[in-house]
Amino acid sequence: MGTTLESAVVIAAVITVITMFIVVPASFCADTYSDFTEAEEEILDEDRDISQEALCTFLTGLSENYRMIYGGIRDALSDEE
């Protein structure tokens, strides 16, 4: 077995990696949420008239984002099996 110092270094590295797995996706989600709220405020702004083309482009972008996210999750789950 290794020394106590080696064990402490390995445990610290494992905790750091686990923390990164939690913090990085959380910050990505927070950035995505702030982008969404800004886009939502822009759409719901009553002073601005939205054209059909702009609305269609916005909804297509949202649909494509969901496809990418759920496709990635599906691929990740199918690789594990």
C-alpha beads as a LAMMPS data file, in Angstrom:
LAMMPS data file: protein, C-alpha beads

81 atoms
80 bonds

1 atom types
1 bond types

-500.0 500.0 xlo xhi
-500.0 500.0 ylo yhi
-500.0 500.0 zlo zhi

Masses

1 110.0

Atoms # bond

1 1 1 0.000 0.000 0.000
2 1 1 0.993 3.578 -0.549
3 1 1 1.821 6.117 2.046
4 1 1 -0.667 8.441 3.650
5 1 1 0.587 11.329 1.509
6 1 1 -0.011 9.383 -1.710
7 1 1 -3.473 8.431 -0.529
8 1 1 -4.271 12.050 0.317
9 1 1 -3.108 13.221 -3.129
10 1 1 -5.218 10.583 -4.900
11 1 1 -8.307 11.394 -2.832
12 1 1 -7.837 15.120 -3.492
13 1 1 -7.530 14.431 -7.233
14 1 1 -10.679 12.303 -7.221
15 1 1 -12.624 14.965 -5.327
16 1 1 -11.382 17.605 -7.789
17 1 1 -12.510 15.550 -10.795
18 1 1 -15.932 14.891 -9.255
19 1 1 -16.284 18.597 -8.499
20 1 1 -15.458 19.463 -12.101
21 1 1 -18.114 16.995 -13.331
22 1 1 -20.661 18.877 -11.221
23 1 1 -19.542 22.496 -11.684
24 1 1 -18.845 22.611 -15.436
25 1 1 -22.288 21.351 -16.569
26 1 1 -23.982 23.540 -13.952
27 1 1 -22.231 26.663 -15.244
28 1 1 -23.078 25.657 -18.828
29 1 1 -26.738 25.280 -17.848
30 1 1 -26.684 28.658 -16.096
31 1 1 -25.242 30.318 -19.213
32 1 1 -27.821 28.616 -21.402
33 1 1 -30.626 29.684 -19.080
34 1 1 -29.476 33.306 -19.111
35 1 1 -29.325 33.228 -22.922
36 1 1 -32.839 31.785 -23.000
37 1 1 -34.242 34.443 -20.668
38 1 1 -32.670 37.195 -22.769
39 1 1 -34.199 35.710 -25.929
40 1 1 -37.549 35.304 -24.186
41 1 1 -37.524 38.941 -23.058
42 1 1 -36.697 39.992 -26.592
43 1 1 -39.608 37.989 -27.996
44 1 1 -42.086 39.113 -25.354
45 1 1 -41.162 42.766 -25.752
46 1 1 -44.416 44.429 -26.791
47 1 1 -42.709 47.279 -28.643
48 1 1 -41.279 44.910 -31.205
49 1 1 -43.302 43.230 -33.918
50 1 1 -41.969 39.767 -34.726
51 1 1 -42.100 38.586 -38.287
52 1 1 -43.173 35.059 -39.113
53 1 1 -39.715 34.310 -40.455
54 1 1 -37.983 35.413 -37.235
55 1 1 -40.374 33.352 -35.100
56 1 1 -39.901 30.299 -37.325
57 1 1 -36.102 30.680 -37.113
58 1 1 -36.264 30.971 -33.319
59 1 1 -38.481 27.890 -32.934
60 1 1 -36.318 25.908 -35.357
61 1 1 -33.239 26.771 -33.276
62 1 1 -34.955 25.619 -30.078
63 1 1 -36.043 22.386 -31.739
64 1 1 -32.522 21.737 -33.031
65 1 1 -31.050 22.341 -29.551
66 1 1 -33.419 19.802 -28.001
67 1 1 -32.544 17.281 -30.704
68 1 1 -28.828 17.736 -30.021
69 1 1 -29.249 17.410 -26.245
70 1 1 -31.528 14.371 -26.325
71 1 1 -29.491 12.788 -29.123
72 1 1 -26.353 13.140 -27.000
73 1 1 -28.079 11.613 -24.009
74 1 1 -29.427 8.761 -26.145
75 1 1 -25.974 8.105 -27.603
76 1 1 -24.354 8.182 -24.163
77 1 1 -26.883 5.736 -22.763
78 1 1 -26.666 3.405 -25.743
79 1 1 -22.845 3.319 -25.502
80 1 1 -23.037 2.209 -21.874
81 1 1 -25.169 -0.836 -22.637

Bonds

1 1 1 2
2 1 2 3
3 1 3 4
4 1 4 5
5 1 5 6
6 1 6 7
7 1 7 8
8 1 8 9
9 1 9 10
10 1 10 11
11 1 11 12
12 1 12 13
13 1 13 14
14 1 14 15
15 1 15 16
16 1 16 17
17 1 17 18
18 1 18 19
19 1 19 20
20 1 20 21
21 1 21 22
22 1 22 23
23 1 23 24
24 1 24 25
25 1 25 26
26 1 26 27
27 1 27 28
28 1 28 29
29 1 29 30
30 1 30 31
31 1 31 32
32 1 32 33
33 1 33 34
34 1 34 35
35 1 35 36
36 1 36 37
37 1 37 38
38 1 38 39
39 1 39 40
40 1 40 41
41 1 41 42
42 1 42 43
43 1 43 44
44 1 44 45
45 1 45 46
46 1 46 47
47 1 47 48
48 1 48 49
49 1 49 50
50 1 50 51
51 1 51 52
52 1 52 53
53 1 53 54
54 1 54 55
55 1 55 56
56 1 56 57
57 1 57 58
58 1 58 59
59 1 59 60
60 1 60 61
61 1 61 62
62 1 62 63
63 1 63 64
64 1 64 65
65 1 65 66
66 1 66 67
67 1 67 68
68 1 68 69
69 1 69 70
70 1 70 71
71 1 71 72
72 1 72 73
73 1 73 74
74 1 74 75
75 1 75 76
76 1 76 77
77 1 77 78
78 1 78 79
79 1 79 80
80 1 80 81
